[in-house]
């Protein structure tokens, strides 16, 4: 049986992990969550659009973003997540195919 102290600690740790604050800097690449996707149903349609670049960070999680296709606009920082650009790995392989005997 769990003690009340253990349960309080468990709840506190759970809430801190949910409400983790994201720190964005100017120049970061981010993805924007599209919450109006219910109008266009489709399982394979992505809920994230972008990438956008952070132009300016305001207090209280307001962030101004832009892209090449759009002008700058403000969004709530809770609707953003960092866009991780992965490095592409190029591998070259060569095989020598010989005629069968």
Protein Blocks (a to p, Z undefined) as FASTA:
>chain_A
ZZfklmmmmmmmmmmmmmpccdddehiacddddfklmmmgcfklcfbecddddfbdcehh
iacdddfkbccddddfklpccddddddddddddddddddZZ
